[in-house]
Amino acid sequence: MSLETTDTTSKYPNKNISDGKHTFTIDKVVGKTLGGAYGYVWTLEENGHLFEQILFGNEMGGLLKILGCNEVSPGKYKWETDAVRGKSFGVTVSHVPDKKKPDVIRQKFTDFTEELAF
């Protein structure tokens, strides 16, 4: 047996967002390697509260499209993380089991819209 100290605080505070429709304003986007894959940490504001959501490239097509990013070929976008700051979008948030690990629940963003109010 060994004595362990484990930090269980989230690296992404306010990560859990309630299920349903939301309108967010983008505070910042940072691209980074996450668990061996490249993804983006989106810091979002809603009603004065900041949230963080990790999105991988295959989850961002609808969002980049409604944000007006340049689609250079089908499904491929050129965009600047700073250029999307301050833009708003609507989205449906849900929580679903991971396909490979059903006991792990993943927060998903779907149905991106330019609508600013639901």
Biopython code that builds the backbone (N, CA, C, O; Angstrom):
import numpy as np
from Bio.PDB.StructureBuilder import StructureBuilder

atoms = [
    (1, "MET", "N", (0.844, -1.173, 0.000)),
    (1, "MET", "CA", (0.000, 0.000, 0.000)),
    (1, "MET", "C", (0.890, 1.237, 0.000)),
    (1, "MET", "O", (1.934, 1.268, 0.652)),
    (2, "SER", "N", (0.448, 2.283, -0.764)),
    (2, "SER", "CA", (1.211, 3.526, -0.784)),
    (2, "SER", "C", (0.282, 4.701, -0.517)),
    (2, "SER", "O", (-0.896, 4.676, -0.874)),
    (3, "LEU", "N", (0.827, 5.717, 0.109)),
    (3, "LEU", "CA", (0.072, 6.917, 0.411)),
    (3, "LEU", "C", (0.012, 7.771, -0.850)),
    (3, "LEU", "O", (1.047, 8.068, -1.447)),
    (4, "GLU", "N", (-1.177, 8.164, -1.254)),
    (4, "GLU", "CA", (-1.376, 8.937, -2.480)),
    (4, "GLU", "C", (-2.016, 10.281, -2.163)),
    (4, "GLU", "O", (-2.797, 10.398, -1.218)),
    (5, "THR", "N", (-1.687, 11.279, -2.946)),
    (5, "THR", "CA", (-2.380, 12.565, -2.932)),
    (5, "THR", "C", (-2.896, 12.782, -4.337)),
    (5, "THR", "O", (-2.116, 12.785, -5.289)),
    (6, "THR", "N", (-4.203, 12.963, -4.482)),
    (6, "THR", "CA", (-4.822, 13.096, -5.798)),
    (6, "THR", "C", (-5.607, 14.387, -5.862)),
    (6, "THR", "O", (-6.459, 14.646, -5.012)),
    (7, "ASP", "N", (-5.323, 15.203, -6.875)),
    (7, "ASP", "CA", (-6.065, 16.437, -7.102)),
    (7, "ASP", "C", (-7.275, 16.103, -7.959)),
    (7, "ASP", "O", (-7.125, 15.746, -9.128)),
    (8, "THR", "N", (-8.465, 16.213, -7.396)),
    (8, "THR", "CA", (-9.677, 15.864, -8.130)),
    (8, "THR", "C", (-10.419, 17.086, -8.653)),
    (8, "THR", "O", (-11.530, 16.963, -9.168)),
    (9, "THR", "N", (-9.818, 18.260, -8.525)),
    (9, "THR", "CA", (-10.479, 19.452, -9.046)),
    (9, "THR", "C", (-10.418, 19.442, -10.559)),
    (9, "THR", "O", (-9.454, 18.958, -11.153)),
    (10, "SER", "N", (-11.443, 19.974, -11.167)),
    (10, "SER", "CA", (-11.533, 19.981, -12.615)),
    (10, "SER", "C", (-10.561, 20.980, -13.210)),
    (10, "SER", "O", (-10.390, 22.081, -12.686)),
    (11, "LYS", "N", (-9.929, 20.596, -14.298)),
    (11, "LYS", "CA", (-9.103, 21.537, -15.047)),
    (11, "LYS", "C", (-9.986, 22.462, -15.867)),
    (11, "LYS", "O", (-9.514, 23.467, -16.400)),
    (12, "TYR", "N", (-11.255, 22.129, -15.970)),
    (12, "TYR", "CA", (-12.210, 22.907, -16.744)),
    (12, "TYR", "C", (-13.395, 23.268, -15.852)),
    (12, "TYR", "O", (-14.418, 22.584, -15.870)),
    (13, "PRO", "N", (-13.258, 24.355, -15.061)),
    (13, "PRO", "CA", (-14.368, 24.718, -14.169)),
    (13, "PRO", "C", (-15.636, 25.017, -14.965)),
    (13, "PRO", "O", (-15.579, 25.447, -16.117)),
    (14, "ASN", "N", (-16.766, 24.782, -14.330)),
    (14, "ASN", "CA", (-18.069, 25.004, -14.956)),
    (14, "ASN", "C", (-18.190, 24.263, -16.278)),
    (14, "ASN", "O", (-18.760, 24.776, -17.241)),
    (15, "LYS", "N", (-17.654, 23.061, -16.315)),
    (15, "LYS", "CA", (-17.702, 22.250, -17.527)),
    (15, "LYS", "C", (-19.101, 21.712, -17.763)),
    (15, "LYS", "O", (-19.534, 21.589, -18.909)),
    (16, "ASN", "N", (-19.810, 21.390, -16.692)),
    (16, "ASN", "CA", (-21.133, 20.809, -16.855)),
    (16, "ASN", "C", (-22.173, 21.896, -17.110)),
    (16, "ASN", "O", (-22.365, 22.803, -16.300)),
    (17, "ILE", "N", (-22.824, 21.782, -18.233)),
    (17, "ILE", "CA", (-23.860, 22.725, -18.653)),
    (17, "ILE", "C", (-25.162, 21.938, -18.677)),
    (17, "ILE", "O", (-25.185, 20.789, -19.119)),
    (18, "SER", "N", (-26.233, 22.537, -18.211)),
    (18, "SER", "CA", (-27.508, 21.822, -18.162)),
    (18, "SER", "C", (-27.996, 21.467, -19.567)),
    (18, "SER", "O", (-27.746, 22.192, -20.530)),
    (19, "ASP", "N", (-28.693, 20.342, -19.660)),
    (19, "ASP", "CA", (-29.289, 19.923, -20.934)),
    (19, "ASP", "C", (-30.289, 20.970, -21.402)),
    (19, "ASP", "O", (-30.941, 21.632, -20.594)),
    (20, "GLY", "N", (-30.399, 21.109, -22.709)),
    (20, "GLY", "CA", (-31.383, 22.023, -23.279)),
    (20, "GLY", "C", (-30.740, 23.029, -24.210)),
    (20, "GLY", "O", (-29.565, 22.918, -24.559)),
    (21, "LYS", "N", (-31.531, 24.010, -24.605)),
    (21, "LYS", "CA", (-31.067, 25.031, -25.550)),
    (21, "LYS", "C", (-30.397, 26.169, -24.794)),
    (21, "LYS", "O", (-30.866, 26.615, -23.747)),
    (22, "HIS", "N", (-29.281, 26.624, -25.360)),
    (22, "HIS", "CA", (-28.496, 27.691, -24.749)),
    (22, "HIS", "C", (-28.048, 28.673, -25.827)),
    (22, "HIS", "O", (-27.958, 28.327, -27.005)),
    (23, "THR", "N", (-27.773, 29.893, -25.403)),
    (23, "THR", "CA", (-27.159, 30.894, -26.271)),
    (23, "THR", "C", (-25.862, 31.325, -25.602)),
    (23, "THR", "O", (-25.870, 31.842, -24.485)),
    (24, "PHE", "N", (-24.749, 31.107, -26.295)),
    (24, "PHE", "CA", (-23.440, 31.438, -25.747)),
    (24, "PHE", "C", (-22.771, 32.535, -26.563)),
    (24, "PHE", "O", (-23.015, 32.681, -27.760)),
    (25, "THR", "N", (-21.928, 33.296, -25.892)),
    (25, "THR", "CA", (-21.026, 34.241, -26.544)),
    (25, "THR", "C", (-19.621, 33.706, -26.325)),
    (25, "THR", "O", (-19.271, 33.311, -25.213)),
    (26, "ILE", "N", (-18.818, 33.690, -27.375)),
    (26, "ILE", "CA", (-17.470, 33.122, -27.301)),
    (26, "ILE", "C", (-16.533, 34.103, -26.614)),
    (26, "ILE", "O", (-16.379, 35.244, -27.051)),
    (27, "ASP", "N", (-15.908, 33.645, -25.530)),
    (27, "ASP", "CA", (-14.919, 34.446, -24.815)),
    (27, "ASP", "C", (-13.535, 34.205, -25.407)),
    (27, "ASP", "O", (-12.801, 35.154, -25.681)),
    (28, "LYS", "N", (-13.174, 32.925, -25.608)),
    (28, "LYS", "CA", (-11.904, 32.593, -26.267)),
    (28, "LYS", "C", (-11.915, 31.143, -26.703)),
    (28, "LYS", "O", (-12.705, 30.334, -26.218)),
    (29, "VAL", "N", (-11.024, 30.829, -27.628)),
    (29, "VAL", "CA", (-10.856, 29.461, -28.117)),
    (29, "VAL", "C", (-9.362, 29.166, -28.128)),
    (29, "VAL", "O", (-8.565, 29.954, -28.636)),
    (30, "VAL", "N", (-8.993, 28.019, -27.559)),
    (30, "VAL", "CA", (-7.591, 27.626, -27.521)),
    (30, "VAL", "C", (-7.468, 26.215, -28.069)),
    (30, "VAL", "O", (-8.119, 25.292, -27.578)),
    (31, "GLY", "N", (-6.637, 26.047, -29.084)),
    (31, "GLY", "CA", (-6.378, 24.726, -29.641)),
    (31, "GLY", "C", (-5.259, 24.058, -28.867)),
    (31, "GLY", "O", (-4.263, 24.697, -28.529)),
    (32, "LYS", "N", (-5.424, 22.760, -28.583)),
    (32, "LYS", "CA", (-4.383, 22.034, -27.852)),
    (32, "LYS", "C", (-4.564, 20.537, -28.017)),
    (32, "LYS", "O", (-5.625, 20.066, -28.428)),
    (33, "THR", "N", (-3.521, 19.800, -27.694)),
    (33, "THR", "CA", (-3.593, 18.347, -27.708)),
    (33, "THR", "C", (-4.230, 17.902, -26.407)),
    (33, "THR", "O", (-3.772, 18.251, -25.319)),
    (34, "LEU", "N", (-5.289, 17.129, -26.536)),
    (34, "LEU", "CA", (-6.061, 16.667, -25.383)),
    (34, "LEU", "C", (-6.176, 15.157, -25.437)),
    (34, "LEU", "O", (-6.876, 14.619, -26.294)),
    (35, "GLY", "N", (-5.505, 14.474, -24.543)),
    (35, "GLY", "CA", (-5.584, 13.011, -24.512)),
    (35, "GLY", "C", (-5.095, 12.364, -25.794)),
    (35, "GLY", "O", (-5.627, 11.330, -26.198)),
    (36, "GLY", "N", (-4.101, 12.942, -26.440)),
    (36, "GLY", "CA", (-3.539, 12.381, -27.657)),
    (36, "GLY", "C", (-4.194, 12.856, -28.938)),
    (36, "GLY", "O", (-3.703, 12.546, -30.024)),
    (37, "ALA", "N", (-5.292, 13.603, -28.848)),
    (37, "ALA", "CA", (-5.976, 14.128, -30.039)),
    (37, "ALA", "C", (-5.968, 15.652, -29.967)),
    (37, "ALA", "O", (-5.945, 16.229, -28.880)),
    (38, "TYR", "N", (-5.988, 16.296, -31.126)),
    (38, "TYR", "CA", (-6.011, 17.751, -31.149)),
    (38, "TYR", "C", (-7.454, 18.229, -31.100)),
    (38, "TYR", "O", (-8.296, 17.789, -31.883)),
    (39, "GLY", "N", (-7.723, 19.121, -30.181)),
    (39, "GLY", "CA", (-9.069, 19.662, -30.031)),
    (39, "GLY", "C", (-9.006, 21.122, -29.629)),
    (39, "GLY", "O", (-7.935, 21.728, -29.612)),
    (40, "TYR", "N", (-10.146, 21.674, -29.311)),
    (40, "TYR", "CA", (-10.253, 23.082, -28.959)),
    (40, "TYR", "C", (-11.036, 23.241, -27.668)),
    (40, "TYR", "O", (-12.088, 22.629, -27.485)),
    (41, "VAL", "N", (-10.514, 24.064, -26.783)),
    (41, "VAL", "CA", (-11.213, 24.404, -25.553)),
    (41, "VAL", "C", (-11.898, 25.741, -25.809)),
    (41, "VAL", "O", (-11.236, 26.760, -26.004)),
    (42, "TRP", "N", (-13.228, 25.729, -25.807)),
    (42, "TRP", "CA", (-14.036, 26.914, -26.034)),
    (42, "TRP", "C", (-14.473, 27.459, -24.682)),
    (42, "TRP", "O", (-15.150, 26.760, -23.928)),
    (43, "THR", "N", (-14.103, 28.682, -24.363)),
    (43, "THR", "CA", (-14.594, 29.350, -23.166)),
    (43, "THR", "C", (-15.775, 30.192, -23.601)),
    (43, "THR", "O", (-15.653, 31.071, -24.455)),
    (44, "LEU", "N", (-16.927, 29.908, -22.996)),
    (44, "LEU", "CA", (-18.193, 30.484, -23.433)),
    (44, "LEU", "C", (-18.857, 31.222, -22.278)),
    (44, "LEU", "O", (-18.716, 30.844, -21.116)),
    (45, "GLU", "N", (-19.582, 32.279, -22.620)),
    (45, "GLU", "CA", (-20.301, 33.060, -21.608)),
    (45, "GLU", "C", (-21.793, 32.977, -21.870)),
    (45, "GLU", "O", (-22.244, 33.093, -23.009)),
    (46, "GLU", "N", (-22.549, 32.777, -20.808)),
    (46, "GLU", "CA", (-24.002, 32.815, -20.882)),
    (46, "GLU", "C", (-24.510, 33.418, -19.575)),
    (46, "GLU", "O", (-24.214, 32.914, -18.491)),
    (47, "ASN", "N", (-25.273, 34.493, -19.689)),
    (47, "ASN", "CA", (-25.869, 35.146, -18.521)),
    (47, "ASN", "C", (-24.850, 35.468, -17.430)),
    (47, "ASN", "O", (-25.130, 35.295, -16.244)),
    (48, "GLY", "N", (-23.671, 35.934, -17.832)),
    (48, "GLY", "CA", (-22.652, 36.336, -16.873)),
    (48, "GLY", "C", (-21.820, 35.204, -16.299)),
    (48, "GLY", "O", (-20.959, 35.451, -15.454)),
    (49, "HIS", "N", (-22.052, 33.955, -16.735)),
    (49, "HIS", "CA", (-21.301, 32.804, -16.238)),
    (49, "HIS", "C", (-20.412, 32.262, -17.349)),
    (49, "HIS", "O", (-20.831, 32.187, -18.504)),
    (50, "LEU", "N", (-19.179, 31.882, -16.999)),
    (50, "LEU", "CA", (-18.262, 31.293, -17.962)),
    (50, "LEU", "C", (-18.310, 29.775, -17.871)),
    (50, "LEU", "O", (-18.384, 29.203, -16.783)),
    (51, "PHE", "N", (-18.267, 29.133, -19.034)),
    (51, "PHE", "CA", (-18.253, 27.682, -19.146)),
    (51, "PHE", "C", (-17.147, 27.300, -20.116)),
    (51, "PHE", "O", (-16.733, 28.115, -20.939)),
    (52, "GLU", "N", (-16.668, 26.066, -20.025)),
    (52, "GLU", "CA", (-15.697, 25.564, -20.987)),
    (52, "GLU", "C", (-16.224, 24.279, -21.606)),
    (52, "GLU", "O", (-16.778, 23.419, -20.921)),
    (53, "GLN", "N", (-16.042, 24.168, -22.908)),
    (53, "GLN", "CA", (-16.460, 22.980, -23.641)),
    (53, "GLN", "C", (-15.326, 22.576, -24.573)),
    (53, "GLN", "O", (-14.782, 23.409, -25.298)),
    (54, "ILE", "N", (-14.976, 21.306, -24.550)),
    (54, "ILE", "CA", (-13.974, 20.776, -25.475)),
    (54, "ILE", "C", (-14.692, 20.259, -26.703)),
    (54, "ILE", "O", (-15.631, 19.470, -26.601)),
    (55, "LEU", "N", (-14.242, 20.713, -27.875)),
    (55, "LEU", "CA", (-14.785, 20.224, -29.140)),
    (55, "LEU", "C", (-13.633, 19.767, -30.027)),
    (55, "LEU", "O", (-12.621, 20.457, -30.150)),
    (56, "PHE", "N", (-13.794, 18.612, -30.636)),
    (56, "PHE", "CA", (-12.815, 18.123, -31.597)),
    (56, "PHE", "C", (-13.274, 18.520, -32.994)),
    (56, "PHE", "O", (-14.445, 18.840, -33.196)),
    (57, "GLY", "N", (-12.369, 18.501, -33.945)),
    (57, "GLY", "CA", (-12.660, 18.954, -35.299)),
    (57, "GLY", "C", (-13.929, 18.369, -35.885)),
    (57, "GLY", "O", (-14.707, 19.089, -36.511)),
    (58, "ASN", "N", (-14.154, 17.067, -35.692)),
    (58, "ASN", "CA", (-15.335, 16.427, -36.289)),
    (58, "ASN", "C", (-16.642, 16.854, -35.624)),
    (58, "ASN", "O", (-17.716, 16.468, -36.085)),
    (59, "GLU", "N", (-16.574, 17.642, -34.548)),
    (59, "GLU", "CA", (-17.776, 18.138, -33.872)),
    (59, "GLU", "C", (-18.057, 19.606, -34.182)),
    (59, "GLU", "O", (-19.062, 20.148, -33.721)),
    (60, "MET", "N", (-17.186, 20.260, -34.956)),
    (60, "MET", "CA", (-17.248, 21.708, -35.101)),
    (60, "MET", "C", (-17.758, 22.225, -36.431)),
    (60, "MET", "O", (-17.897, 23.438, -36.584)),
    (61, "GLY", "N", (-18.044, 21.376, -37.396)),
    (61, "GLY", "CA", (-18.451, 21.836, -38.725)),
    (61, "GLY", "C", (-19.634, 22.780, -38.700)),
    (61, "GLY", "O", (-19.578, 23.862, -39.284)),
    (62, "GLY", "N", (-20.702, 22.385, -38.032)),
    (62, "GLY", "CA", (-21.895, 23.231, -37.959)),
    (62, "GLY", "C", (-21.634, 24.551, -37.272)),
    (62, "GLY", "O", (-22.175, 25.581, -37.676)),
    (63, "LEU", "N", (-20.806, 24.533, -36.232)),
    (63, "LEU", "CA", (-20.486, 25.761, -35.503)),
    (63, "LEU", "C", (-19.658, 26.701, -36.361)),
    (63, "LEU", "O", (-19.961, 27.891, -36.445)),
    (64, "LEU", "N", (-18.611, 26.181, -37.002)),
    (64, "LEU", "CA", (-17.764, 27.039, -37.833)),
    (64, "LEU", "C", (-18.559, 27.651, -38.982)),
    (64, "LEU", "O", (-18.323, 28.795, -39.371)),
    (65, "LYS", "N", (-19.490, 26.891, -39.513)),
    (65, "LYS", "CA", (-20.318, 27.389, -40.618)),
    (65, "LYS", "C", (-21.166, 28.579, -40.171)),
    (65, "LYS", "O", (-21.184, 29.611, -40.843)),
    (66, "ILE", "N", (-21.872, 28.447, -39.037)),
    (66, "ILE", "CA", (-22.735, 29.551, -38.608)),
    (66, "ILE", "C", (-21.937, 30.744, -38.094)),
    (66, "ILE", "O", (-22.455, 31.859, -38.042)),
    (67, "LEU", "N", (-20.672, 30.517, -37.712)),
    (67, "LEU", "CA", (-19.827, 31.632, -37.283)),
    (67, "LEU", "C", (-19.247, 32.388, -38.477)),
    (67, "LEU", "O", (-18.566, 33.400, -38.307)),
    (68, "GLY", "N", (-19.518, 31.895, -39.678)),
    (68, "GLY", "CA", (-19.062, 32.580, -40.892)),
    (68, "GLY", "C", (-17.615, 32.305, -41.251)),
    (68, "GLY", "O", (-16.991, 33.098, -41.956)),
    (69, "CYS", "N", (-17.067, 31.184, -40.775)),
    (69, "CYS", "CA", (-15.685, 30.830, -41.097)),
    (69, "CYS", "C", (-15.598, 30.374, -42.554)),
    (69, "CYS", "O", (-16.581, 29.901, -43.126)),
    (70, "ASN", "N", (-14.422, 30.521, -43.141)),
    (70, "ASN", "CA", (-14.201, 30.243, -44.551)),
    (70, "ASN", "C", (-14.080, 28.741, -44.815)),
    (70, "ASN", "O", (-13.110, 28.109, -44.396)),
    (71, "GLU", "N", (-15.072, 28.171, -45.513)),
    (71, "GLU", "CA", (-15.030, 26.758, -45.888)),
    (71, "GLU", "C", (-14.261, 26.656, -47.206)),
    (71, "GLU", "O", (-14.795, 26.966, -48.271)),
    (72, "VAL", "N", (-12.994, 26.215, -47.122)),
    (72, "VAL", "CA", (-12.116, 26.196, -48.289)),
    (72, "VAL", "C", (-12.370, 25.000, -49.203)),
    (72, "VAL", "O", (-12.075, 25.059, -50.397)),
    (73, "SER", "N", (-12.908, 23.931, -48.658)),
    (73, "SER", "CA", (-13.369, 22.770, -49.413)),
    (73, "SER", "C", (-14.392, 22.081, -48.513)),
    (73, "SER", "O", (-14.453, 22.375, -47.319)),
    (74, "PRO", "N", (-15.194, 21.169, -49.062)),
    (74, "PRO", "CA", (-16.244, 20.568, -48.240)),
    (74, "PRO", "C", (-15.719, 20.016, -46.906)),
    (74, "PRO", "O", (-14.900, 19.097, -46.875)),
    (75, "GLY", "N", (-16.211, 20.597, -45.815)),
    (75, "GLY", "CA", (-15.844, 20.146, -44.481)),
    (75, "GLY", "C", (-14.520, 20.659, -43.946)),
    (75, "GLY", "O", (-14.137, 20.302, -42.833)),
    (76, "LYS", "N", (-13.803, 21.492, -44.708)),
    (76, "LYS", "CA", (-12.511, 22.034, -44.251)),
    (76, "LYS", "C", (-12.616, 23.550, -44.142)),
    (76, "LYS", "O", (-12.986, 24.233, -45.097)),
    (77, "TYR", "N", (-12.284, 24.059, -42.966)),
    (77, "TYR", "CA", (-12.433, 25.483, -42.680)),
    (77, "TYR", "C", (-11.092, 26.106, -42.319)),
    (77, "TYR", "O", (-10.266, 25.491, -41.644)),
    (78, "LYS", "N", (-10.890, 27.338, -42.779)),
    (78, "LYS", "CA", (-9.769, 28.165, -42.338)),
    (78, "LYS", "C", (-10.380, 29.244, -41.477)),
    (78, "LYS", "O", (-11.308, 29.933, -41.901)),
    (79, "TRP", "N", (-9.865, 29.396, -40.268)),
    (79, "TRP", "CA", (-10.441, 30.365, -39.353)),
    (79, "TRP", "C", (-9.413, 30.777, -38.318)),
    (79, "TRP", "O", (-8.444, 30.063, -38.059)),
    (80, "GLU", "N", (-9.639, 31.929, -37.738)),
    (80, "GLU", "CA", (-8.779, 32.471, -36.692)),
    (80, "GLU", "C", (-9.519, 32.388, -35.363)),
    (80, "GLU", "O", (-10.670, 32.814, -35.263)),
    (81, "THR", "N", (-8.874, 31.850, -34.362)),
    (81, "THR", "CA", (-9.534, 31.747, -33.060)),
    (81, "THR", "C", (-9.902, 33.126, -32.509)),
    (81, "THR", "O", (-10.944, 33.277, -31.871)),
    (82, "ASP", "N", (-9.064, 34.124, -32.746)),
    (82, "ASP", "CA", (-9.374, 35.476, -32.257)),
    (82, "ASP", "C", (-10.541, 36.104, -33.009)),
    (82, "ASP", "O", (-11.248, 36.942, -32.448)),
    (83, "ALA", "N", (-10.759, 35.721, -34.261)),
    (83, "ALA", "CA", (-11.826, 36.321, -35.078)),
    (83, "ALA", "C", (-13.221, 35.904, -34.619)),
    (83, "ALA", "O", (-14.195, 36.591, -34.926)),
    (84, "VAL", "N", (-13.338, 34.794, -33.892)),
    (84, "VAL", "CA", (-14.656, 34.349, -33.447)),
    (84, "VAL", "C", (-15.009, 34.874, -32.049)),
    (84, "VAL", "O", (-16.138, 34.720, -31.584)),
    (85, "ARG", "N", (-14.024, 35.494, -31.390)),
    (85, "ARG", "CA", (-14.295, 36.050, -30.056)),
    (85, "ARG", "C", (-15.411, 37.081, -30.138)),
    (85, "ARG", "O", (-15.435, 37.918, -31.039)),
    (86, "GLY", "N", (-16.332, 37.009, -29.186)),
    (86, "GLY", "CA", (-17.438, 37.955, -29.135)),
    (86, "GLY", "C", (-18.644, 37.553, -29.963)),
    (86, "GLY", "O", (-19.705, 38.166, -29.840)),
    (87, "LYS", "N", (-18.506, 36.532, -30.810)),
    (87, "LYS", "CA", (-19.649, 36.072, -31.604)),
    (87, "LYS", "C", (-20.533, 35.175, -30.748)),
    (87, "LYS", "O", (-20.058, 34.522, -29.819)),
    (88, "SER", "N", (-21.812, 35.153, -31.067)),
    (88, "SER", "CA", (-22.775, 34.350, -30.319)),
    (88, "SER", "C", (-23.379, 33.271, -31.201)),
    (88, "SER", "O", (-23.418, 33.396, -32.425)),
    (89, "PHE", "N", (-23.850, 32.209, -30.555)),
    (89, "PHE", "CA", (-24.516, 31.129, -31.274)),
    (89, "PHE", "C", (-25.466, 30.406, -30.326)),
    (89, "PHE", "O", (-25.310, 30.449, -29.105)),
    (90, "GLY", "N", (-26.446, 29.745, -30.917)),
    (90, "GLY", "CA", (-27.357, 28.904, -30.164)),
    (90, "GLY", "C", (-26.947, 27.454, -30.331)),
    (90, "GLY", "O", (-26.354, 27.086, -31.346)),
    (91, "VAL", "N", (-27.257, 26.632, -29.346)),
    (91, "VAL", "CA", (-26.882, 25.223, -29.397)),
    (91, "VAL", "C", (-27.773, 24.430, -28.444)),
    (91, "VAL", "O", (-28.300, 24.960, -27.467)),
    (92, "THR", "N", (-27.922, 23.155, -28.757)),
    (92, "THR", "CA", (-28.593, 22.237, -27.842)),
    (92, "THR", "C", (-27.518, 21.427, -27.130)),
    (92, "THR", "O", (-26.644, 20.841, -27.770)),
    (93, "VAL", "N", (-27.587, 21.401, -25.810)),
    (93, "VAL", "CA", (-26.630, 20.658, -24.986)),
    (93, "VAL", "C", (-27.317, 19.391, -24.483)),
    (93, "VAL", "O", (-28.463, 19.431, -24.034)),
    (94, "SER", "N", (-26.607, 18.272, -24.563)),
    (94, "SER", "CA", (-27.122, 17.013, -24.023)),
    (94, "SER", "C", (-25.967, 16.222, -23.428)),
    (94, "SER", "O", (-24.799, 16.512, -23.686)),
    (95, "HIS", "N", (-26.305, 15.234, -22.641)),
    (95, "HIS", "CA", (-25.312, 14.352, -22.036)),
    (95, "HIS", "C", (-25.628, 12.924, -22.461)),
    (95, "HIS", "O", (-26.736, 12.431, -22.247)),
    (96, "VAL", "N", (-24.635, 12.261, -23.071)),
    (96, "VAL", "CA", (-24.838, 10.915, -23.601)),
    (96, "VAL", "C", (-23.681, 10.004, -23.178)),
    (96, "VAL", "O", (-22.570, 10.481, -22.950)),
    (97, "PRO", "N", (-23.936, 8.702, -23.074)),
    (97, "PRO", "CA", (-22.858, 7.764, -22.737)),
    (97, "PRO", "C", (-21.824, 7.701, -23.867)),
    (97, "PRO", "O", (-22.168, 7.778, -25.046)),
    (98, "ASP", "N", (-20.570, 7.561, -23.488)),
    (98, "ASP", "CA", (-19.488, 7.377, -24.443)),
    (98, "ASP", "C", (-19.701, 6.070, -25.193)),
    (98, "ASP", "O", (-20.136, 5.079, -24.606)),
    (99, "LYS", "N", (-19.397, 6.063, -26.486)),
    (99, "LYS", "CA", (-19.624, 4.862, -27.307)),
    (99, "LYS", "C", (-18.758, 3.681, -26.864)),
    (99, "LYS", "O", (-19.212, 2.537, -26.886)),
    (100, "LYS", "N", (-17.513, 3.956, -26.461)),
    (100, "LYS", "CA", (-16.600, 2.884, -26.074)),
    (100, "LYS", "C", (-16.652, 2.578, -24.582)),
    (100, "LYS", "O", (-16.373, 1.455, -24.161)),
    (101, "LYS", "N", (-17.013, 3.587, -23.782)),
    (101, "LYS", "CA", (-17.094, 3.419, -22.328)),
    (101, "LYS", "C", (-18.461, 3.916, -21.866)),
    (101, "LYS", "O", (-18.573, 5.062, -21.431)),
    (102, "PRO", "N", (-19.496, 3.092, -21.947)),
    (102, "PRO", "CA", (-20.861, 3.528, -21.639)),
    (102, "PRO", "C", (-21.064, 4.081, -20.231)),
    (102, "PRO", "O", (-22.041, 4.786, -19.977)),
    (103, "ASP", "N", (-20.149, 3.769, -19.315)),
    (103, "ASP", "CA", (-20.278, 4.295, -17.967)),
    (103, "ASP", "C", (-19.772, 5.738, -17.853)),
    (103, "ASP", "O", (-19.958, 6.384, -16.822)),
    (104, "VAL", "N", (-19.132, 6.241, -18.917)),
    (104, "VAL", "CA", (-18.651, 7.625, -18.958)),
    (104, "VAL", "C", (-19.669, 8.457, -19.733)),
    (104, "VAL", "O", (-20.052, 8.101, -20.847)),
    (105, "ILE", "N", (-20.101, 9.559, -19.142)),
    (105, "ILE", "CA", (-21.082, 10.435, -19.778)),
    (105, "ILE", "C", (-20.353, 11.615, -20.416)),
    (105, "ILE", "O", (-19.533, 12.269, -19.772)),
    (106, "ARG", "N", (-20.658, 11.879, -21.680)),
    (106, "ARG", "CA", (-20.042, 12.973, -22.435)),
    (106, "ARG", "C", (-21.066, 14.077, -22.682)),
    (106, "ARG", "O", (-22.227, 13.816, -22.995)),
    (107, "GLN", "N", (-20.611, 15.297, -22.535)),
    (107, "GLN", "CA", (-21.459, 16.453, -22.842)),
    (107, "GLN", "C", (-21.327, 16.752, -24.329)),
    (107, "GLN", "O", (-20.211, 16.880, -24.833)),
    (108, "LYS", "N", (-22.427, 16.865, -25.027)),
    (108, "LYS", "CA", (-22.434, 17.067, -26.478)),
    (108, "LYS", "C", (-23.130, 18.367, -26.848)),
    (108, "LYS", "O", (-24.114, 18.761, -26.221)),
    (109, "PHE", "N", (-22.610, 19.024, -27.869)),
    (109, "PHE", "CA", (-23.226, 20.210, -28.466)),
    (109, "PHE", "C", (-23.749, 19.788, -29.835)),
    (109, "PHE", "O", (-22.997, 19.241, -30.642)),
    (110, "THR", "N", (-25.035, 20.038, -30.105)),
    (110, "THR", "CA", (-25.629, 19.721, -31.402)),
    (110, "THR", "C", (-26.576, 20.840, -31.803)),
    (110, "THR", "O", (-26.889, 21.721, -31.003)),
    (111, "ASP", "N", (-27.022, 20.796, -33.031)),
    (111, "ASP", "CA", (-28.027, 21.740, -33.540)),
    (111, "ASP", "C", (-27.591, 23.204, -33.373)),
    (111, "ASP", "O", (-28.319, 24.024, -32.814)),
    (112, "PHE", "N", (-26.396, 23.506, -33.868)),
    (112, "PHE", "CA", (-25.901, 24.880, -33.808)),
    (112, "PHE", "C", (-26.813, 25.789, -34.636)),
    (112, "PHE", "O", (-27.280, 25.405, -35.708)),
    (113, "THR", "N", (-27.056, 26.983, -34.131)),
    (113, "THR", "CA", (-27.901, 27.926, -34.850)),
    (113, "THR", "C", (-27.400, 29.343, -34.631)),
    (113, "THR", "O", (-26.750, 29.655, -33.633)),
    (114, "GLU", "N", (-27.726, 30.185, -35.596)),
    (114, "GLU", "CA", (-27.405, 31.596, -35.487)),
    (114, "GLU", "C", (-28.409, 32.331, -34.603)),
    (114, "GLU", "O", (-28.195, 33.484, -34.231)),
    (115, "GLU", "N", (-29.508, 31.648, -34.272)),
    (115, "GLU", "CA", (-30.533, 32.262, -33.430)),
    (115, "GLU", "C", (-29.908, 32.664, -32.107)),
    (115, "GLU", "O", (-29.162, 31.896, -31.500)),
    (116, "LEU", "N", (-30.219, 33.869, -31.667)),
    (116, "LEU", "CA", (-29.655, 34.343, -30.420)),
    (116, "LEU", "C", (-30.613, 34.177, -29.248)),
    (116, "LEU", "O", (-30.231, 34.415, -28.102)),
    (117, "ALA", "N", (-31.821, 33.783, -29.512)),
    (117, "ALA", "CA", (-32.779, 33.554, -28.431)),
    (117, "ALA", "C", (-33.647, 32.353, -28.782)),
    (117, "ALA", "O", (-34.004, 32.153, -29.943)),
    (118, "PHE", "N", (-33.976, 31.579, -27.797)),
    (118, "PHE", "CA", (-34.809, 30.385, -28.005)),
    (118, "PHE", "C", (-36.170, 30.607, -27.414)),
    (118, "PHE", "O", (-37.023, 29.722, -27.481)),
]
sb = StructureBuilder()
sb.init_structure("model")
sb.init_model(0)
sb.init_chain("A")
sb.init_seg("    ")
for serial, (resi, resn, name, xyz) in enumerate(atoms, 1):
    if name == "N":
        sb.init_residue(resn, " ", resi, " ")
    sb.init_atom(name, np.array(xyz, "f"), 0.0, 1.0, " ", f" {name:<3s}", serial, name[0])
structure = sb.get_structure()
